[in-house]
Amino acid sequence: MSALALADWARTSEELLRSSLAQPGPFTLGLVFAGGLLTSLGPCSLSLLPVTLAYLAGFDTDNTRPWLRSLSFSGGIVASLVLLGLASGWLGHLYGQVPGLIPTLVAILAVVMGLNLLGLLRLPLPAGPDPNQWRQKVPAPLAPLAAGLAFGLAASPCTTPVLAVLLAWIAQAGNPLAGMALLTCFATGQVMPLLLAGTVAAWMPRLLALRALGQWVPPISGVVLLITGGLTLLAQWT
């Protein structure tokens, strides 16, 4: 009886997840924003924060204000993730005619990425484009934006597993506009520490002080991905 109840709960959870991603409401958007914010507070992301701000200081060839450079760079990151969300929703719309295939693949991806975040399965993640090359191909005022676009596509051990599963869920929903909305919220949450540190210098030590707590973000994210992936597989196979 407990096995049947678990299978029924798994199917209900999967249907709720699918409907929430296909037609995201305020709660879903807020949850995705919180997910982006939490991944940005992971230890590897916070450790890269001073390096990123020092890198942005190298754009100071036209006396642009620091907060404007941070805003432009963050805008590039958001734009790159929004484009990924649009592409994922569009691909899901094209290939969503294969019933059961995409949900199963998404569930397997969630389990694999969950194991990766827990340190139980090491995966070589792609490096992504080089921000330095992208910034050299555009006029100087647009260099931070172009570098942010490349930076948003680059892999991060803290954020890439979560982002990959989110993109897969969006592909499963098959709604390009919903994908854009979800990735906008995720990316906005992800760049909040960068915007705060780049705008108000006093925020830098406060954010870096969160690294002790941020070490729990990857394992918690891994457990969440394992549970959701496992429930989806259970729903598909029962």
C-alpha positions as a Markdown table, in Angstrom:
| # | Residue | x | y | z |
|---|---|---|---|---|
| 1 | Met | 0.0 | 0.0 | 0.0 |
| 2 | Ser | 2.9 | 2.4 | 0.8 |
| 3 | Ala | 4.5 | 1.6 | -2.6 |
| 4 | Leu | 1.2 | 2.5 | -4.3 |
| 5 | Ala | 0.9 | 5.7 | -2.3 |
| 6 | Leu | 4.5 | 6.7 | -3.1 |
| 7 | Ala | 3.9 | 6.1 | -6.8 |
| 8 | Asp | 0.7 | 8.1 | -6.7 |
| 9 | Trp | 2.5 | 11.0 | -4.9 |
| 10 | Ala | 5.3 | 10.8 | -7.5 |
| 11 | Arg | 2.8 | 11.2 | -10.4 |
| 12 | Thr | 1.1 | 14.1 | -8.7 |
| 13 | Ser | 4.4 | 15.8 | -8.0 |
| 14 | Glu | 5.5 | 15.4 | -11.7 |
| 15 | Glu | 2.2 | 16.8 | -13.0 |
| 16 | Leu | 2.5 | 19.7 | -10.6 |
| 17 | Leu | 6.1 | 20.4 | -11.7 |
| 18 | Arg | 5.1 | 20.2 | -15.4 |
| 19 | Ser | 2.1 | 22.5 | -15.1 |
| 20 | Ser | 4.1 | 25.0 | -13.0 |
| 21 | Leu | 6.8 | 25.2 | -15.6 |
| 22 | Ala | 4.5 | 25.3 | -18.6 |
| 23 | Gln | 2.4 | 28.2 | -17.1 |
| 24 | Pro | 4.6 | 29.7 | -14.3 |
| 25 | Gly | 2.8 | 31.8 | -11.7 |
| 26 | Pro | 4.3 | 34.2 | -9.1 |
| 27 | Phe | 5.1 | 31.4 | -6.7 |
| 28 | Thr | 7.0 | 29.5 | -9.4 |
| 29 | Leu | 8.9 | 32.6 | -10.6 |
| 30 | Gly | 9.8 | 33.5 | -7.0 |
| 31 | Leu | 11.0 | 30.0 | -6.4 |
| 32 | Val | 13.2 | 30.0 | -9.5 |
| 33 | Phe | 14.6 | 33.5 | -8.5 |
| 34 | Ala | 15.4 | 32.1 | -5.1 |
| 35 | Gly | 17.1 | 29.1 | -6.8 |
| 36 | Gly | 19.3 | 31.4 | -8.8 |
| 37 | Leu | 20.2 | 33.5 | -5.7 |
| 38 | Leu | 21.1 | 30.4 | -3.7 |
| 39 | Thr | 23.3 | 29.0 | -6.4 |
| 40 | Ser | 25.1 | 32.3 | -6.6 |
| 41 | Leu | 25.9 | 32.0 | -2.9 |
| 42 | Gly | 27.7 | 28.7 | -3.3 |
| 43 | Pro | 31.4 | 28.6 | -2.3 |
| 44 | Cys | 32.8 | 28.6 | -5.8 |
| 45 | Ser | 30.5 | 31.5 | -7.0 |
| 46 | Leu | 31.4 | 33.7 | -4.0 |
| 47 | Ser | 35.1 | 32.9 | -4.3 |
| 48 | Leu | 34.9 | 34.2 | -7.9 |
| 49 | Leu | 33.2 | 37.4 | -6.9 |
| 50 | Pro | 36.4 | 39.4 | -6.1 |
| 51 | Val | 38.1 | 38.1 | -9.3 |
| 52 | Thr | 35.0 | 39.1 | -11.4 |
| 53 | Leu | 35.0 | 42.6 | -9.9 |
| 54 | Ala | 38.8 | 42.9 | -10.5 |
| 55 | Tyr | 38.2 | 41.7 | -14.1 |
| 56 | Leu | 35.5 | 44.4 | -14.5 |
| 57 | Ala | 37.9 | 47.0 | -13.3 |
| 58 | Gly | 39.9 | 46.3 | -16.5 |
| 59 | Phe | 37.1 | 47.8 | -18.6 |
| 60 | Asp | 37.7 | 51.3 | -17.2 |
| 61 | Thr | 39.0 | 52.8 | -20.4 |
| 62 | Asp | 36.2 | 55.2 | -20.9 |
| 63 | Asn | 35.7 | 56.3 | -17.2 |
| 64 | Thr | 32.5 | 54.3 | -16.9 |
| 65 | Arg | 31.1 | 54.2 | -13.4 |
| 66 | Pro | 31.7 | 50.9 | -11.6 |
| 67 | Trp | 28.0 | 50.3 | -10.9 |
| 68 | Leu | 27.3 | 50.8 | -14.6 |
| 69 | Arg | 29.9 | 48.3 | -15.6 |
| 70 | Ser | 28.5 | 45.8 | -13.1 |
| 71 | Leu | 25.0 | 46.4 | -14.4 |
| 72 | Ser | 26.0 | 46.0 | -18.0 |
| 73 | Phe | 28.0 | 42.8 | -17.3 |
| 74 | Ser | 25.1 | 41.4 | -15.3 |
| 75 | Gly | 22.7 | 42.3 | -18.1 |
| 76 | Gly | 24.9 | 40.2 | -20.4 |
| 77 | Ile | 24.7 | 37.2 | -18.1 |
| 78 | Val | 20.9 | 37.6 | -17.8 |
| 79 | Ala | 20.5 | 37.9 | -21.6 |
| 80 | Ser | 22.6 | 34.8 | -22.3 |
| 81 | Leu | 20.5 | 32.7 | -19.9 |
| 82 | Val | 17.2 | 34.1 | -21.3 |
| 83 | Leu | 18.4 | 33.0 | -24.8 |
| 84 | Leu | 19.1 | 29.6 | -23.4 |
| 85 | Gly | 15.6 | 29.4 | -21.9 |
| 86 | Leu | 14.1 | 30.4 | -25.2 |
| 87 | Ala | 16.1 | 27.8 | -27.1 |
| 88 | Ser | 15.2 | 25.1 | -24.6 |
| 89 | Gly | 11.5 | 25.9 | -24.7 |
| 90 | Trp | 11.6 | 26.0 | -28.5 |
| 91 | Leu | 13.4 | 22.6 | -28.7 |
| 92 | Gly | 11.0 | 21.1 | -26.3 |
| 93 | His | 8.1 | 22.3 | -28.4 |
| 94 | Leu | 9.6 | 20.7 | -31.5 |
| 95 | Tyr | 10.5 | 17.4 | -29.9 |
| 96 | Gly | 7.8 | 17.2 | -27.3 |
| 97 | Gln | 5.8 | 14.9 | -29.5 |
| 98 | Val | 7.7 | 11.9 | -28.2 |
| 99 | Pro | 5.6 | 11.0 | -25.1 |
| 100 | Gly | 7.6 | 9.8 | -22.1 |
| 101 | Leu | 11.0 | 10.3 | -23.7 |
| 102 | Ile | 11.8 | 13.9 | -22.6 |
| 103 | Pro | 10.5 | 13.4 | -19.0 |
| 104 | Thr | 12.7 | 10.3 | -18.6 |
| 105 | Leu | 15.8 | 12.0 | -20.0 |
| 106 | Val | 15.2 | 15.1 | -17.7 |
| 107 | Ala | 14.8 | 12.8 | -14.7 |
| 108 | Ile | 18.0 | 11.0 | -15.5 |
| 109 | Leu | 19.8 | 14.3 | -16.0 |
| 110 | Ala | 18.5 | 15.5 | -12.6 |
| 111 | Val | 19.8 | 12.4 | -10.8 |
| 112 | Val | 23.2 | 12.6 | -12.5 |
| 113 | Met | 23.6 | 16.3 | -11.7 |
| 114 | Gly | 22.4 | 15.7 | -8.2 |
| 115 | Leu | 25.1 | 13.1 | -7.7 |
| 116 | Asn | 27.6 | 15.6 | -9.2 |
| 117 | Leu | 26.7 | 18.3 | -6.7 |
| 118 | Leu | 27.0 | 15.8 | -3.9 |
| 119 | Gly | 30.5 | 14.9 | -5.0 |
| 120 | Leu | 29.5 | 11.3 | -5.8 |
| 121 | Leu | 29.9 | 11.6 | -9.5 |
| 122 | Arg | 32.6 | 13.7 | -11.1 |
| 123 | Leu | 31.7 | 15.1 | -14.5 |
| 124 | Pro | 33.9 | 17.2 | -16.9 |
| 125 | Leu | 31.8 | 20.3 | -17.6 |
| 126 | Pro | 32.4 | 22.3 | -20.8 |
| 127 | Ala | 34.4 | 25.5 | -20.3 |
| 128 | Gly | 32.2 | 27.7 | -22.5 |
| 129 | Pro | 33.3 | 30.7 | -24.6 |
| 130 | Asp | 36.1 | 33.0 | -23.6 |
| 131 | Pro | 34.8 | 36.4 | -22.3 |
| 132 | Asn | 38.1 | 38.1 | -23.4 |
| 133 | Gln | 37.6 | 37.2 | -27.0 |
| 134 | Trp | 34.0 | 38.4 | -27.0 |
| 135 | Arg | 34.8 | 41.7 | -25.4 |
| 136 | Gln | 37.4 | 42.4 | -28.2 |
| 137 | Lys | 34.9 | 42.0 | -30.9 |
| 138 | Val | 32.6 | 44.9 | -29.9 |
| 139 | Pro | 33.0 | 48.6 | -29.3 |
| 140 | Ala | 34.4 | 49.5 | -25.9 |
| 141 | Pro | 31.1 | 50.7 | -24.3 |
| 142 | Leu | 29.6 | 47.3 | -25.1 |
| 143 | Ala | 32.6 | 45.3 | -23.9 |
| 144 | Pro | 31.1 | 44.5 | -20.4 |
| 145 | Leu | 27.8 | 43.4 | -22.0 |
| 146 | Ala | 29.6 | 41.1 | -24.4 |
| 147 | Ala | 31.8 | 39.7 | -21.7 |
| 148 | Gly | 28.7 | 39.1 | -19.6 |
| 149 | Leu | 27.1 | 37.2 | -22.4 |
| 150 | Ala | 30.1 | 34.9 | -22.7 |
| 151 | Phe | 30.4 | 34.6 | -18.9 |
| 152 | Gly | 26.8 | 33.5 | -18.6 |
| 153 | Leu | 27.4 | 30.6 | -21.0 |
| 154 | Ala | 30.6 | 29.5 | -19.2 |
| 155 | Ala | 30.4 | 26.5 | -16.9 |
| 156 | Ser | 30.5 | 26.9 | -13.1 |
| 157 | Pro | 30.7 | 23.8 | -10.8 |
| 158 | Cys | 28.1 | 25.4 | -8.5 |
| 159 | Thr | 25.6 | 26.7 | -11.0 |
| 160 | Thr | 25.9 | 24.5 | -14.2 |
| 161 | Pro | 24.3 | 21.3 | -12.8 |
| 162 | Val | 21.2 | 23.3 | -11.5 |
| 163 | Leu | 21.0 | 25.3 | -14.7 |
| 164 | Ala | 21.2 | 22.2 | -16.9 |
| 165 | Val | 18.3 | 20.6 | -15.1 |
| 166 | Leu | 16.3 | 23.8 | -15.2 |
| 167 | Leu | 16.8 | 24.0 | -18.9 |
| 168 | Ala | 15.8 | 20.4 | -19.3 |
| 169 | Trp | 12.6 | 21.0 | -17.3 |
| 170 | Ile | 11.9 | 24.0 | -19.6 |
| 171 | Ala | 12.4 | 21.8 | -22.7 |
| 172 | Gln | 10.0 | 19.3 | -21.2 |
| 173 | Ala | 7.4 | 22.0 | -20.8 |
| 174 | Gly | 7.9 | 23.1 | -24.4 |
| 175 | Asn | 6.8 | 26.7 | -23.8 |
| 176 | Pro | 9.5 | 29.2 | -25.2 |
| 177 | Leu | 7.9 | 32.3 | -23.5 |
| 178 | Ala | 7.7 | 30.5 | -20.2 |
| 179 | Gly | 11.3 | 29.5 | -20.6 |
| 180 | Met | 12.3 | 33.1 | -21.1 |
| 181 | Ala | 10.4 | 34.2 | -18.0 |
| 182 | Leu | 11.9 | 31.4 | -15.8 |
| 183 | Leu | 15.4 | 32.0 | -16.9 |
| 184 | Thr | 15.0 | 35.8 | -16.4 |
| 185 | Cys | 14.1 | 35.1 | -12.8 |
| 186 | Phe | 16.9 | 32.6 | -12.3 |
| 187 | Ala | 19.5 | 34.8 | -13.9 |
| 188 | Thr | 18.3 | 37.9 | -11.9 |
| 189 | Gly | 18.8 | 36.0 | -8.7 |
| 190 | Gln | 22.1 | 34.7 | -9.9 |
| 191 | Val | 23.6 | 38.2 | -10.5 |
| 192 | Met | 22.3 | 39.9 | -7.4 |
| 193 | Pro | 25.5 | 39.4 | -5.4 |
| 194 | Leu | 27.5 | 40.8 | -8.3 |
| 195 | Leu | 25.2 | 43.8 | -8.6 |
| 196 | Leu | 25.4 | 44.5 | -4.8 |
| 197 | Ala | 29.2 | 44.1 | -4.6 |
| 198 | Gly | 29.7 | 46.2 | -7.8 |
| 199 | Thr | 27.4 | 49.0 | -6.6 |
| 200 | Val | 28.2 | 49.2 | -2.9 |
| 201 | Ala | 31.7 | 48.3 | -1.9 |
| 202 | Ala | 30.7 | 47.6 | 1.7 |
| 203 | Trp | 28.7 | 44.6 | 0.5 |
| 204 | Met | 31.8 | 42.7 | -0.6 |
| 205 | Pro | 32.9 | 41.5 | 2.9 |
| 206 | Arg | 29.3 | 40.8 | 3.9 |
| 207 | Leu | 28.9 | 38.5 | 0.9 |
| 208 | Leu | 32.2 | 36.8 | 1.3 |
| 209 | Ala | 31.3 | 36.1 | 4.9 |
| 210 | Leu | 28.5 | 33.9 | 3.6 |
| 211 | Arg | 31.0 | 31.3 | 2.2 |
| 212 | Ala | 30.7 | 29.3 | 5.4 |
| 213 | Leu | 27.0 | 28.9 | 4.9 |
| 214 | Gly | 27.3 | 28.7 | 1.1 |
| 215 | Gln | 29.2 | 25.4 | 1.4 |
| 216 | Trp | 25.8 | 23.8 | 2.1 |
| 217 | Val | 24.2 | 25.1 | -1.1 |
| 218 | Pro | 25.7 | 22.4 | -3.5 |
| 219 | Pro | 24.7 | 19.4 | -1.3 |
| 220 | Ile | 21.2 | 20.7 | -0.6 |
| 221 | Ser | 20.8 | 21.4 | -4.4 |
| 222 | Gly | 22.0 | 17.9 | -5.1 |
| 223 | Val | 19.5 | 16.3 | -2.7 |
| 224 | Val | 16.7 | 18.4 | -4.3 |
| 225 | Leu | 17.7 | 17.3 | -7.8 |
| 226 | Leu | 18.0 | 13.6 | -6.7 |
| 227 | Ile | 14.5 | 13.7 | -5.1 |
| 228 | Thr | 12.8 | 15.4 | -8.0 |
| 229 | Gly | 14.6 | 13.2 | -10.6 |
| 230 | Gly | 13.8 | 10.0 | -8.6 |
| 231 | Leu | 10.1 | 10.9 | -8.2 |
| 232 | Thr | 9.8 | 11.6 | -11.9 |
| 233 | Leu | 11.4 | 8.3 | -12.8 |
| 234 | Leu | 9.1 | 6.6 | -10.4 |
| 235 | Ala | 6.1 | 8.3 | -12.0 |
| 236 | Gln | 7.2 | 7.3 | -15.4 |
| 237 | Trp | 7.9 | 3.6 | -14.6 |
| 238 | Thr | 4.7 | 2.9 | -12.5 |
